[in-house]
Amino acid sequence: MLCVLPYNVFDAKLKLTITQIVVYAVVIFAFWNIPGVRVLINPLKLFTIGWHELCHITAVRSKRLAL
């Protein structure tokens, strides 16, 4: 099945402003520290940590292959 998007995603320009970065940081910090919400975002936190560590493994393996 082909997914058709209304515009070319790869041509879209991503522009973050300082305000957006600050708002994202405040929201994430709040979610991280509110007890009820903290439990709800645990799967996302674990996925993020797993992805981060997988990137480390991939970088080390690709560096070894290049040597």
Secondary structure, DSSP 4 states (H G I P E B T S, - for coil): -----SS-GGGPPP---HHHHHHHHHHHHHHHHSHHHHHHTHHHHHHHHHHHHHHHHHHHHHHHHH-
